[in-house]
Amino acid sequence: MKKLNTLPFKVNLNTIDILKKLNIANNSIGELKGLVYILPNPNLILSLINVSESKDSSAIENIITTYEDIYKELVTKATVSKASKEVLNYKKAIEYGYKELNSKKFISTNSIVRIQELVEPNKGGIRKLPGTVIMNMDTNEIVHIPPQDETEIRELLKNLEDYLNTENDYDPLINMALIHYQFESIHPFYDGNGRTGRILNILYLVLKNKIQSPILYLSKYIIENKSEYYELLKECNEDITSIAKMVMFILDGVIETSRYTIDLILRINELINITKAEMKTRLEDVYSEELVHHLFGYLYTKNEFFRNELHISRPTATKYLKALEKAGFLVSERVGKEVVYKNIQLLNIFKS
């Protein structure tokens, strides 16, 4: 079996084509970074995008669920589906990784292992037994046989950790592509490698101050270009000079995803402003800015969340929710023994 290359790769990536694409990618991600922090409540948008990424990244691994099931799982005590629970494990892993990075300003192998354990609670830890391969999930073709020996895996992860936390001459967006490829090629875990690797992408960009919070995720782009992605993994493992193609692919992903996320944020923000204006006119007694922000913090909410976050009594929360449903701002639904309320207009933005 061919031995895996270690970082840094002996390949020239300062080509004209890459530098031109890099310039566009940096402008796109810079626009996104600036937009988030002119919003009145950026944490609200970040929370929604976090759930969207959790769903998309899990879908790459054929863990398919809906926004409705994810949010029902979030807001109720019922177990809605195995898939939605796995998606929420991914969400927890993102939140853990971001908190850990803010605390330590360093991405360690131990943190990566912990992220994977949160993604796959029953299959946690670095591989100790041989037999793992990387397959194209659509064609069942083997695209790469990763290192099989635990000692070699740990040595490669140490090399990756050093590269993650050391400055070099490449722009962080180029480095993210190299790091992503290398992590996927090491494939250090029995399961959850893809999801862990995609969380690592975003943490690296935060570490290098390309963005300030987890806002840019490539999972949607990878889903839409899955065949090309697997072909590139195969090419790079056969010939490391093909890594230039992977860099171009990832830079295209940054550009496309930045533009998609900018559009998504603008649409959500527009809907928030429309909702505020309509509620002031139609439900003046109910309206408050905090209430509107709450409605857009969840695709689903319920009486308990209303009273806790708005600091109101149960009867008042019930009164508000019934008024909001009657006016068409929410739609109620029974899940088990609980009644939950859906922001249908917000849901439609994510479904479109």
KENU-506486 format. One line per 4 residues: number of its first residue (from 1); for each residue x, y, z of C-alpha. Coordinates in Angstrom, 1 decimal, decimal comma, always signed. Layout:
NUM = X:Y:Z; ...
! end
This chain:
1 = +0,0:+0,0:+0,0; +1,3:+3,5:-1,0; +2,5:+5,5:+2,0; +0,6:+8,7:+2,6
5 = +2,4:+12,0:+2,0; +2,9:+14,3:+5,0; +2,3:+18,0:+5,2; +3,7:+20,3:+3,7
9 = +3,2:+18,8:+0,3; +6,1:+19,4:-2,2; +3,8:+21,0:-4,8; +3,7:+24,6:-6,1
13 = +0,3:+26,1:-5,5; +1,2:+29,7:-6,2; +0,0:+29,4:-9,8; -1,8:+32,2:-11,6
17 = -5,1:+30,2:-11,8; -5,1:+29,4:-8,1; -4,2:+33,0:-7,1; -6,9:+34,4:-9,3
21 = -9,5:+32,1:-7,8; -8,1:+32,8:-4,3; -8,7:+36,5:-4,8; -12,4:+35,9:-5,6
25 = -12,8:+33,5:-2,7; -11,3:+36,0:-0,3; -13,6:+38,8:-1,5; -16,6:+36,5:-1,2
29 = -15,8:+35,3:+2,3; -14,9:+38,9:+3,4; -18,3:+40,1:+2,2; -20,0:+37,3:+4,2
33 = -17,9:+38,1:+7,3; -18,8:+41,8:+7,1; -22,5:+41,1:+6,6; -23,0:+38,9:+9,7
37 = -21,9:+41,6:+12,0; -24,2:+44,4:+10,7; -27,2:+42,3:+11,6; -29,2:+43,2:+14,7
41 = -29,0:+39,7:+16,1; -26,2:+37,7:+14,4; -26,4:+34,8:+16,9; -29,9:+34,1:+15,7
45 = -28,7:+33,6:+12,1; -25,7:+31,6:+13,2; -28,0:+29,2:+15,1; -30,2:+28,6:+12,1
49 = -27,2:+28,1:+9,7; -25,7:+25,7:+12,3; -28,7:+23,4:+12,0; -28,8:+23,7:+8,2
53 = -25,1:+22,6:+8,1; -25,8:+19,7:+10,5; -28,5:+18,5:+8,2; -26,5:+18,9:+5,0
57 = -23,3:+17,4:+6,3; -25,1:+14,3:+7,7; -26,9:+13,9:+4,3; -23,5:+13,3:+2,6
61 = -23,3:+10,2:+4,8; -26,8:+9,1:+3,8; -28,3:+10,3:+7,1; -31,4:+11,8:+5,7
65 = -34,0:+13,8:+7,7; -36,0:+17,0:+7,5; -35,9:+20,4:+9,2; -39,2:+19,6:+10,8
69 = -37,9:+16,4:+12,4; -34,7:+18,1:+13,6; -36,6:+20,9:+15,3; -39,2:+18,6:+16,8
73 = -36,3:+16,6:+18,3; -34,8:+19,9:+19,6; -37,9:+21,3:+21,2; -39,7:+18,2:+22,5
77 = -38,9:+15,3:+24,7; -39,9:+12,8:+22,0; -37,4:+10,8:+20,0; -38,5:+11,7:+16,5
81 = -36,1:+9,6:+14,4; -32,6:+8,1:+14,6; -31,5:+10,4:+11,7; -32,6:+13,6:+13,5
85 = -30,8:+12,5:+16,6; -27,6:+11,9:+14,6; -27,9:+15,4:+13,1; -28,2:+16,9:+16,5
89 = -25,1:+15,0:+17,6; -23,3:+16,8:+14,8; -24,7:+20,2:+16,0; -23,3:+19,5:+19,5
93 = -19,9:+18,6:+18,0; -19,8:+22,0:+16,1; -20,7:+23,8:+19,3; -18,1:+21,9:+21,3
97 = -15,4:+22,5:+18,7; -16,1:+26,3:+18,5; -16,1:+26,7:+22,3; -12,9:+24,7:+22,7
101 = -11,2:+26,8:+20,0; -12,3:+30,0:+21,6; -10,9:+28,8:+24,9; -7,5:+27,4:+23,7
105 = -6,8:+29,2:+20,3; -5,4:+25,9:+19,2; -6,8:+22,8:+17,4; -5,4:+19,7:+19,0
109 = -5,7:+16,0:+18,0; -7,5:+15,4:+21,3; -10,2:+18,0:+20,3; -10,6:+16,4:+16,9
113 = -11,1:+13,0:+18,6; -13,6:+14,5:+21,0; -15,5:+16,1:+18,1; -15,7:+12,7:+16,4
117 = -16,9:+11,0:+19,6; -19,8:+13,5:+19,7; -20,6:+12,9:+16,1; -20,5:+9,1:+16,5
121 = -21,0:+8,3:+20,2; -21,1:+4,6:+19,7; -18,0:+4,4:+17,3; -15,7:+6,9:+19,0
125 = -11,9:+6,8:+19,0; -9,0:+6,4:+16,6; -9,0:+3,2:+14,5; -7,0:+0,2:+16,0
129 = -8,1:-2,5:+13,5; -7,4:-2,7:+9,7; -10,1:-3,0:+7,1; -11,2:+0,6:+6,6
133 = -11,6:+2,0:+3,0; -13,0:+5,2:+1,5; -15,8:+4,5:-0,9; -17,9:+6,6:-3,2
137 = -21,2:+6,2:-1,6; -23,1:+6,6:-4,9; -21,1:+4,0:-6,9; -19,5:+1,8:-4,1
141 = -16,2:+2,3:-5,8; -13,1:+2,3:-3,5; -11,4:+5,6:-4,0; -8,7:+5,3:-1,3
145 = -7,3:+2,8:+1,2; -6,1:+4,9:+4,2; -3,3:+4,0:+6,6; -4,3:+0,8:+8,6
149 = -1,8:+0,9:+11,5; -2,8:+2,9:+14,6; +0,8:+4,1:+15,2; +1,0:+5,5:+11,6
153 = -2,4:+7,1:+12,0; -1,4:+8,9:+15,2; +1,9:+10,0:+13,6; +0,0:+11,5:+10,6
157 = -2,5:+13,2:+13,0; +0,4:+14,8:+14,9; +1,8:+16,0:+11,5; -1,6:+17,4:+10,7
161 = -1,9:+19,1:+14,1; +1,4:+20,8:+13,7; +0,4:+22,1:+10,2; -3,0:+23,3:+11,5
165 = -1,4:+25,5:+14,2; +1,8:+26,7:+12,4; +2,0:+29,7:+10,1; +3,2:+29,2:+6,5
169 = +3,3:+31,1:+3,2; -0,1:+29,8:+1,9; -3,3:+31,7:+2,4; -5,6:+29,9:+5,0
173 = -8,1:+29,1:+2,3; -5,5:+27,1:+0,4; -4,4:+25,5:+3,6; -7,9:+24,5:+4,4
177 = -8,1:+22,6:+1,2; -4,8:+20,8:+2,0; -5,9:+20,1:+5,5; -9,3:+18,8:+4,4
181 = -7,7:+16,4:+1,8; -5,1:+15,2:+4,3; -7,6:+14,5:+7,1; -9,9:+12,6:+4,8
185 = -7,0:+10,6:+3,5; -5,8:+9,7:+7,0; -9,5:+8,7:+7,7; -8,5:+8,2:+11,4
189 = -11,9:+6,9:+12,7; -14,1:+3,9:+12,1; -17,0:+6,3:+11,3; -17,8:+10,0:+11,2
193 = -14,6:+11,0:+9,3; -16,4:+13,1:+6,7; -18,5:+15,0:+9,3; -15,5:+15,6:+11,6
197 = -13,4:+16,8:+8,7; -16,1:+19,3:+7,6; -16,2:+20,7:+11,2; -12,4:+20,9:+11,1
201 = -12,7:+23,1:+7,9; -14,7:+25,7:+9,7; -12,7:+25,7:+12,9; -9,5:+26,2:+10,9
205 = -11,0:+29,3:+9,2; -12,0:+30,7:+12,6; -8,5:+29,9:+14,0; -7,0:+31,9:+11,1
209 = -9,6:+34,7:+11,5; -11,0:+34,3:+8,0; -14,4:+34,3:+9,8; -15,2:+35,0:+13,4
213 = -17,8:+32,3:+14,0; -19,1:+29,1:+12,3; -20,9:+30,6:+9,3; -19,4:+29,1:+6,2
217 = -20,0:+25,4:+5,5; -19,1:+23,5:+2,4; -21,4:+20,5:+2,9; -24,1:+21,7:+0,6
221 = -21,5:+22,3:-2,1; -20,0:+18,9:-1,7; -23,4:+17,2:-1,9; -24,1:+19,0:-5,2
225 = -20,7:+18,0:-6,6; -20,2:+14,7:-4,9; -19,0:+12,7:-7,9; -16,3:+15,3:-8,7
229 = -15,3:+15,4:-5,0; -14,7:+11,6:-4,8; -12,8:+11,6:-8,2; -10,5:+14,3:-6,8
233 = -9,8:+12,4:-3,6; -8,9:+9,4:-5,8; -6,7:+11,5:-8,1; -4,8:+13,2:-5,3
237 = -4,0:+9,8:-3,6; -2,7:+8,5:-6,9; -0,6:+11,6:-7,6; -0,2:+14,4:-5,0
241 = +0,4:+17,0:-7,7; -3,4:+16,7:-8,4; -3,8:+18,6:-5,1; -4,0:+21,8:-7,2
245 = -7,3:+20,6:-8,6; -8,6:+19,9:-5,1; -7,5:+23,5:-4,1; -9,4:+24,9:-7,0
249 = -12,5:+22,8:-6,1; -12,5:+24,0:-2,5; -12,0:+27,6:-3,5; -15,0:+27,3:-5,9
253 = -16,8:+25,9:-2,9; -15,9:+28,9:-0,7; -17,1:+31,3:-3,4; -20,4:+29,5:-4,1
257 = -21,1:+28,8:-0,4; -20,3:+32,4:+0,6; -22,7:+33,7:-2,0; -25,4:+31,2:-1,0
261 = -25,1:+32,1:+2,6; -25,1:+35,9:+1,9; -28,4:+35,4:+0,0; -29,8:+33,2:+2,8
265 = -29,0:+35,8:+5,5; -30,4:+38,7:+3,5; -33,7:+36,7:+2,9; -34,0:+35,8:+6,6
269 = -33,3:+39,4:+7,7; -35,9:+40,7:+5,2; -38,4:+38,3:+6,6; -37,6:+39,4:+10,2
273 = -38,2:+43,0:+9,2; -41,5:+42,2:+7,4; -42,7:+40,2:+10,4; -41,9:+43,1:+12,8
277 = -43,8:+45,5:+10,7; -46,8:+43,3:+10,2; -46,9:+42,3:+13,9; -46,7:+45,9:+15,0
281 = -49,8:+46,6:+12,9; -51,9:+43,5:+13,5; -50,8:+42,4:+17,0; -49,7:+45,6:+18,8
285 = -50,5:+44,1:+22,2; -48,4:+41,0:+21,5; -45,4:+42,6:+19,6; -42,0:+43,0:+21,0
289 = -38,6:+42,8:+19,4; -37,6:+40,0:+21,7; -40,7:+38,0:+20,7; -39,9:+38,3:+17,0
293 = -36,3:+37,3:+17,6; -37,5:+34,3:+19,5; -39,7:+33,2:+16,6; -36,7:+33,3:+14,3
297 = -34,4:+31,5:+16,7; -36,4:+28,3:+16,2; -38,2:+26,8:+13,3; -40,4:+25,3:+16,1
301 = -41,1:+26,7:+19,5; -43,5:+25,9:+22,4; -45,1:+27,3:+25,5; -42,2:+26,5:+27,8
305 = -39,7:+28,2:+25,5; -41,9:+31,3:+25,2; -42,3:+31,8:+28,9; -38,7:+31,1:+29,8
309 = -37,1:+33,3:+27,1; -39,7:+36,1:+27,2; -40,1:+35,9:+31,0; -43,9:+35,7:+30,9
313 = -46,4:+33,4:+32,6; -47,9:+30,3:+31,2; -51,4:+32,0:+30,6; -49,7:+34,9:+28,8
317 = -47,6:+32,6:+26,7; -50,7:+30,6:+25,7; -52,5:+33,9:+24,9; -49,6:+35,1:+22,7
321 = -49,2:+31,8:+20,9; -52,9:+31,5:+20,1; -52,9:+35,1:+18,8; -49,8:+34,5:+16,6
325 = -51,4:+31,3:+15,2; -54,7:+33,1:+14,5; -52,8:+35,9:+12,7; -50,9:+33,4:+10,6
329 = -47,4:+33,9:+12,0; -47,3:+30,3:+13,4; -48,9:+27,0:+12,8; -49,5:+24,5:+15,7
333 = -48,8:+20,8:+15,6; -49,1:+18,1:+18,1; -45,9:+16,0:+18,7; -46,6:+13,2:+21,2
337 = -48,2:+14,9:+24,2; -46,8:+18,3:+23,4; -48,1:+21,1:+21,2; -45,4:+22,9:+19,1
341 = -45,6:+25,9:+16,9; -43,9:+26,2:+13,5; -42,6:+29,4:+11,8; -43,8:+28,2:+8,3
345 = -42,4:+31,2:+6,4; -38,9:+30,7:+7,8; -39,1:+27,0:+7,1; -40,0:+27,8:+3,5
349 = -36,7:+29,8:+3,1; -34,6:+26,8:+4,1; -36,6:+24,5:+1,9; -36,3:+26,7:-1,2
! end
